[in-house]
Amino acid sequence: MRTAYDIIIRPIITEQSMEDLDIKKYVFEVAKDANKIEIKKAIEEIFGVRVIRVNTTIVPGKEKRVGANPKGMTSEWKKAVVKLSRGSKNIEIFEGMV
């Protein structure tokens, strides 16, 4: 049985994700095999908030190279955009970032 901390890997902190904090949208990197229901339960368990919607997408790997070495690929990963209800509190790890 996986824990909530196995599903939610890390928050994604970018300019675009910081702009959506006003409308209570938060972005996380999640486990690739996690589904929307597991992600919702994990966020609610870890942060004590109420989630109303979860959107997921697979971010494809990018082609990279280091010096004269042949090209390689970064690994692909799964991103989840979580929308909280109006009445729920904000997630603390994003406080003070804006």
C-alpha positions as CSV (number, residue, x, y, z in Angstrom):
1,M,0.0,0.0,0.0
2,R,1.4,3.3,-1.0
3,T,1.3,6.3,1.3
4,A,0.3,9.8,0.3
5,Y,4.0,10.9,0.3
6,D,4.7,8.2,-2.3
7,I,2.1,9.7,-4.7
8,I,3.0,13.4,-4.3
9,I,6.7,13.9,-5.2
10,R,7.2,17.6,-5.1
11,P,5.5,21.0,-5.8
12,I,6.2,22.7,-9.1
13,I,7.1,26.3,-8.5
14,T,7.2,28.3,-11.8
15,E,5.9,31.8,-12.8
16,Q,2.8,30.3,-14.3
17,S,2.0,28.1,-11.3
18,M,2.5,31.1,-9.0
19,E,-0.1,33.2,-11.0
20,D,-2.8,30.6,-10.4
21,L,-2.5,30.7,-6.6
22,D,-5.2,33.4,-6.5
23,I,-7.7,31.0,-7.9
24,K,-6.5,28.2,-5.6
25,K,-4.8,26.1,-8.3
26,Y,-1.6,24.2,-7.2
27,V,0.8,22.2,-9.4
28,F,2.6,19.1,-8.2
29,E,4.8,16.4,-9.7
30,V,3.2,13.1,-8.9
31,A,4.0,9.4,-9.4
32,K,3.5,8.3,-13.0
33,D,1.2,5.4,-12.1
34,A,-1.1,7.5,-9.8
35,N,-4.6,8.2,-10.9
36,K,-6.7,11.3,-10.2
37,I,-8.6,9.7,-7.2
38,E,-5.3,8.7,-5.5
39,I,-3.9,12.2,-6.1
40,K,-7.0,13.9,-4.7
41,K,-6.9,11.7,-1.5
42,A,-3.2,12.3,-1.1
43,I,-3.5,16.1,-1.3
44,E,-6.4,16.1,1.1
45,E,-4.5,13.9,3.6
46,I,-1.2,15.7,3.5
47,F,-2.5,19.3,3.5
48,G,-5.9,19.1,5.1
49,V,-7.7,20.8,2.3
50,R,-10.7,20.0,0.1
51,V,-10.0,19.2,-3.6
52,I,-12.7,19.7,-6.2
53,R,-10.8,19.0,-9.4
54,V,-7.6,17.3,-10.5
55,N,-6.1,17.6,-14.0
56,T,-3.1,15.4,-15.0
57,T,-0.7,15.3,-17.9
58,I,2.4,13.4,-18.8
59,V,5.3,15.8,-19.5
60,P,7.5,14.3,-22.2
61,G,11.3,14.1,-21.8
62,K,13.5,16.6,-23.6
63,E,16.5,15.9,-25.8
64,K,19.7,17.0,-24.0
65,R,23.4,16.7,-24.5
66,V,26.4,17.4,-22.3
67,G,29.5,18.7,-24.1
68,A,30.6,16.3,-26.9
69,N,28.7,13.4,-25.6
70,P,25.9,12.0,-27.7
71,K,22.4,13.2,-27.2
72,G,20.3,11.8,-24.4
73,M,16.8,12.3,-23.1
74,T,15.5,13.5,-19.8
75,S,12.9,11.3,-18.2
76,E,9.2,12.0,-18.7
77,W,7.1,12.7,-15.6
78,K,3.5,13.3,-14.5
79,K,2.1,16.7,-13.5
80,A,-1.1,17.3,-11.6
81,V,-2.9,20.6,-11.4
82,V,-5.1,20.6,-8.3
83,K,-8.1,23.0,-7.8
84,L,-9.2,23.6,-4.2
85,S,-12.6,24.6,-3.0
86,R,-13.3,28.2,-2.1
87,G,-13.8,27.4,1.6
88,S,-10.5,25.5,2.0
89,K,-7.4,27.0,3.4
90,N,-4.3,27.7,1.2
91,I,-1.4,25.3,1.1
92,E,1.4,26.5,3.3
93,I,4.4,25.5,1.2
94,F,3.3,28.1,-1.4
95,E,2.9,30.9,1.1
96,G,5.4,33.8,0.8
97,M,6.5,32.7,-2.7
98,V,4.4,35.4,-4.6
